[in-house]
Amino acid sequence: MAKATFYFPKNFRWGTTTAAHQVEGGNTYNDWWRWEQEGHIKDGSSSEVACDWWQNAEVDLDRMAAMGQNAHRLSVEWSRIEPHEGQWEGAAIDRYRDLLTGLHDRGIEPMVTLHHFSTPQWFTDQGGWENADLALSRFPRYVEKVVGALGDLVDLWCTFNEPNNYVLMGWLWGQWPPGCSDFGLAMRVMHTLLKCHAAAYHLIHELSPTARVGLASHFVVFDPADPDSWLDRQAAGWQDTMFNQATLSALSRGRLPLRTRRLFIRGVKDSFDWIGMNYYYRRRVAFDSRRSNALFGRMVVPEGAEEPIEGMGEVYAKGIVRLAKRLSTLGRPIYVTENGVHDLTDARRPRFLLTHLHQMWRAIQFNLPIRGYYHRTLVDSFEWDYGYSLRFGLIKMDPRTGQRTTQRSGELYADVCRANALDDEIMARYDPELADQIFQG
């Protein structure tokens, strides 16, 4: 019999998250496919097959249900639905209806993301998000088509996934399509994305008044490398403002927190019913006058860091609580829409899961309004510019054969989902040392 149990609220959403281009296969009409063909994928791999969801997603939907999941966040692919401008593919919409119906049939509530990084080639060829007039006419037209066709099966809509990270990687650091490095252009694109979000928000409510609409933003905890250094504190603050606060300020105040002529964004204030937190790591920031493209901040991983994540930052489970406190000031429900760690061997993912779920439970005890958790991801998938060299799946997949193997972390997550709780028996089964620290410390 368990000695101690951390219970989660009744009807708490336990799920996983996927993106269409990462799992479907055969998405050859978007900008990411073209980016792959130009040789930008670090391990040289291709999304041509991916997880083969377009043909065989149901086998993984069965796995979700068997693991006790009651929620799933997926995206629909704009370039499948409209592969050429004004050409609507009814067969694609029918397939998405099949997927959504399949989720409902298994007792799994879908959250649908309308844009998850991939964009039709015809749209980008006309200027894409850099062309505000084009974006503000074509994106709402796509939203209207999708919501009109699928709205009876969807209550939770996510307009954009990580507009802040999307702009950073595509228009500032140039690592994603379109491969630009221009701060002014990046700010214009961010402005356009937020206006498109607001347009989609209001349109969805016109078409489906009871729907709940939000967006998922990438959040990083930025702390100064030396808390006593004024320069380090400034650099960490600048990065936080640029990366974290821009989206929050737009949604809550209708303006960007930056000195730019595009400060105010008409219609975006209060255009959200919930906020999604995508959280992975903390970064310690040291001032560096040579790094203007990173707002004069350089990431450092000091000795004693909880666990370094190569090239990204450090594992820091308490960030869940810190960020939830910050997001709670918006006065809306919070969903942890992405959380996970890349791990080729699944050696550290169980502890990552346990520590982050425990901190999420702590946040809920502070009456912070977290309504659900979506682990990223169910199955190893095509990881954008890294290809298959990064693995986030609870289920291991061989990209050559498609063979799936549930990992120890997947078994752990299934135990938590089924119990709607963390207890000392679950923790002791997967990490006895951590169980001792939490329950006997």
Secondary structure, 3 states (H helix, E strand, C coil): CCCCEEECCCCCEEEEECCHHHHCCCCCCEHHHHHHHCCCCCCCCCCCCCCCHHHHCHHHHHHHHHCCCCEEEEECCHHHHCCECCECCHHHHHHHHHHHHHHHHCCCEEEEEEECCCCEHHHHHCCHHHCHHHHHHHHHHHHHHHHHHHHHHCCEEEEEECHHHHHHHHHHCCCCCCCCCCHHHHHHHHHHHHHHHHHHHHHHHHHCCCCEEEEEEEEEEEEECCCCCHHHHHHHHHHHHHHHHHHHHHHHHCECCCCCCCCECCCCCCCCCEEEEEEEEEEEEEECCCCHHHCCEEEECCCCCCCEECCCEECCCCHHHHHHHHHHCCCCCEEEEECCCCCCCCCCHHHHHHHHHHHHHHHHHCCCCEEEEEECCCECCCCHHHCCCCCCCCEEECCCCCCEEECHHHHHHHHHHHHCEEEHHHHHHHCHHHHHHHHHC
